[in-house]
Amino acid sequence: MRELKVLAVVVVLTLVTYWGVEPFAHHQMHPHVEAPDYSFADVQGDVADVKALTGNAENGAVLVQSNCTACHSIESQGFPPIMDDASAAAAYGVVPPDLSTAGKLYNADYLAAFVKDPAKASKTAHKFVDGKVHPMPGYSWMQPQEIADIVAYLVSIAPKEMTNKEVFQNACQRCHGIKYGDMMNGTMAAKSPVENIKAYMGKIPPDLSQYIRSRGAEYLHEFVNDPQKHLEGTAMPRVGLTHEAEKQVVAYMEEVGDSKKAEREALGPKFLIYLVIFAIFAWLWKASKWREVH
């Protein structure tokens, strides 16, 4: 009977800690934020005139070639980078993205808003004050139809399918490395040289090899969708990924940083069953021994 009382006290104290203290600490360290918004509601007013139109991909191709290929490559369409990564980063602070996959990775409304005003759409306007300007100029002077045409073109040339690794490389690797993805050859290092990205961002963006373990999938979804929610004033831009692209980014981080997750989760129930069986035998053994004492 005494053992049962001790067990009851331990259970009560454990529950108080788990349901009382731990959630409070978690709430203080990780305040609740709004769920990820994959419709990018805050830009809808800015692109309402664009959304009302049907884009013409052929006209968009001409506009992109005239306005974008001076900085951006579109390798799938035969427009290679005009500079190597180091030179591009030195010129712009960060390597400009190849636009071959933009129509697949990024929300169309976000793309339209970004073309109009990159700093506002990416929520980094706080970085560009006192004469500082975003490395990509805004095209708010364009007609809504022209912006709709550009977005239509980017969507038309985008691949239908991409692997998780390809999505990560296109969406994240210009700033972030994930060295555990290729320890031997170093192909998963950040594309922008350290000195350039540090000057542009204010600090060196972290390697993401273990962020799935240290932050967790839920936090990463919230942070990628809108970094300002968790880290107000951060220099990391909101990149505007679709829900599907964002899931692929997090999935790749899990493949690299938590490759044994499925194996670990499969072992959990088996281990619990073992503990239950062991506890039953331990209780029977104790009962048989103490019966002689009493």
N, C-alpha and C positions, 0 to 999 in steps of 0.2 A: 504493500500500500504506500509505503514511504517513497518508493521509486516512482510510482505513478504521480504523486504530488510534485516530486522534483521535475518530472517530465512536463507536467502541466505548467509549472512556473517557467520552465525554459521555453515552452511553446508560446505562452503569453508574451514574454519579453521579446521573443523573436518576431511575433506578429506586430507588436507595438513599434519595434524598430523598422520593420519592413513597410508597414502601412502608415506609420506616423512620421518618423524621422527621415527615412530615405526619400519619400516623395517631396518633403519640404526642402531638403538639400538639393534635390534635382530641380525643383522649381526655382530655387535661388540661382543655381548655376546655369540652368537652361530654361529661361522664361518661355512661356508659351508664345508662339507666333502664329499668324494666320497660315492656313494650309497653302501649299503652292498653287499659284494661279497660272494655269497653262493657256488661258485665253488672253492674258496680258491686258486686263480690263483698263488699266491706267493709260494705255496708248490708243484705245478705241476712238476717243474723241479726236485725236490727232490724225487718224487715218480714215475717218468716216467717208471723206470725199474719195479716197482711193478704193475703199471696199465697195463702193457703189458702182465701180466700173469693172469691165471685163478686160483683163490684160491681153495684149498682143505680143506673143513671144518673139515674132520676127522683128518687130520694131524694138523690142527690148534688147535683142541681140546687138543691134546697131548702137543703142544707147549705152550698153555695158561696154562695148568695145571702145566707144568714144570717151567715156567718162571713168571707167574703172580699171582697165588693163594697164594703165600707167603705173599702178601700184600693186594690183592684184593679179595673180596668175589664174588661169582657167585651163589647167593642163589637159582636161578631158576634151577640150575644144581646140587644142593646139595653140594655147597661149601660155608659154612657159614663163617662169619668174624672170623679171628683167634684171634682178640682182640676186646674189646668193643670200642665205639667211643672215649672215653676219653683217653684210652691207645694208640689208633691208632694216634690220634691227637698229643699226647705228643711225639710219635716216629717220625712222619712225618711232623708235623706242621699243617696238615689238614687231615680230615678223607678221606682215599682213596675211590674212588667210587666203588660201586658194578657194575660189568661188564655185568649183565644180560640184561641191556637195551642199552648198548653202541652202538650196531649195528643199533638200531632204532633212537637214538638221534643224533649221530654224523656223519658228512660227511665222507664217506669211505676214500677219499683221505687224509682228515685231520687226520683220525685215523692212516693211514699208516705213515704219516709224524710225528705224535706224537710218535708212537712206535720207530721210528728212532731217533728222537731228540726232547724230550718233551719241553725243554726250547725254542728252535727255533720255533717250530710249534705254541706254545701258546704265542709267542712274549713276553716272560718274561726273555730273556737272560740277560737283563740289571740288573736283581736282583741277578744273580748267577755269581758274580765276586769275586776276591780276595779269592779264595779257596772255596767259597760257591758253592754247587751243587744242582741241582734239586732233590727233594726227589725220583723221579722215574728215574732210570738209562736209558740212551738211548740204543737202540738195533741196532745201525747202523752196528754192526758187523754181524748181521743176513743176510742170503741170501735173496734176493728179494722175492723168492718163499715162504720162511718161513713167511715173513711179510704178503704177500698176503693170505697165509693160515690162519694166525691169524685173519685178518680182515674178511675173509670169515666165520670163525667160529663164530665170534661175531655177524655178520649179521644173521647167521642161527639160533642162539638161541634167538634173540631179539623178543619181542612181536610184533604182527601185529598192535595192537591198544593200545593207552595209553590215559588216561584222561589228561586234562590240568594240574590238580593238581599233577598227577603222574610224568608228564614231569618236572614240577617245582621241585618236591622233588628230582628227580634224577639228574637234571642238575644244580640246584642252591643251594639247601638247605644245602649242606655240609659247605658252607661259610655264606650264607645269611639266615636270618629268615624272616618270613612274619607273624608277630604275629596276625594281624587281621584275618588271615585265621582260627585261632582257639584260641580265647582269653581265653576260659574257661580252656582248658586242656593243652595248651602250646605245642601241638605236632608239630607246625610249626616253632619252634625255630631252629636256626642254629645248625647243628649236631656237629660242632667243637667247643669245649669250648673257651670262650672269650680269655683267657690268651694265648692259643696256636695259635689261628688264628691271634691274634694281633701280636704276635712275628713273625709269618710266613709272614703275609701280610704287616706289618708295621703300620697298624691301624685296627680298628674293622670294618669289612664290614657292610654297613648300612642295617637296616631292610627295606624291600621293600614294606611294606604295602601301602604306598601312593606315590610310585614313578611313577605310571601311571598318577597321577594328577600333580605332580611337574615337571616331565620331558616330558611326552607325548609319545605316541606309536612310532612315527617316530624316536625320539631321542633314545628310548630304543632299537629299531631294529638296529640302527647304532652302538650303544655302545656295545650291546651284541655280534654282529658280529665281532667287532674289537675295544675294549676299547681304544687302543692307538690313534685312530682317534680323539676322543674328549678329552682325558686326557693322553697326552703323558707322558710316564714314570710311569704310574699307575702299581701297583702290580697285578691288576686283570688280569688273563690270558684270552686269546681268547680261548673259550671252544669248538669251532668248531661245533656248532649246525647246523643241516640242517634247511632250510627255514621253513619247516613244524613244526619242534620242537620249533624253535624260536617263531613262531606265537602262539604256544600253551602256551609258557612261558608268553608272553605278554598278552595273553587272560586271563590266570589265574590271573595275576596281576590286570587286569581290573575287573575280577569277585570279587576280594577281595577289591580293593581300589576304584572302581567306579561302584558299583553294580547298581546304579540308572541311569546309562548313558542312557539306552534305554528309560526309563520312562521320563527322562529329555528331550531327543531329540524328543520324541513323543509330549510332551507338548509345545515345542517351536513354531511350526506352529500355533497351536490353540491360543496361547497367542498373536502372531503377528496379526492374524485375528481379535482378540478382540480389539487390539490397533487401527487397521485400522477403524473398525466400530465405536469405541469410538471417534476417531479423526473426522470422518465424522459428527457424531451428535454434537460434540463440535463446529465444524466449522459452521454448520447450526444454532446452538443456538446463536453463536456470531454474525453471519450475521443478524439474526432477531432482535437482541437487538441494534446493531449499526445502523441498517437501520433507526430506529426511531430517533437516534441522528443526523444523516446526513440528 
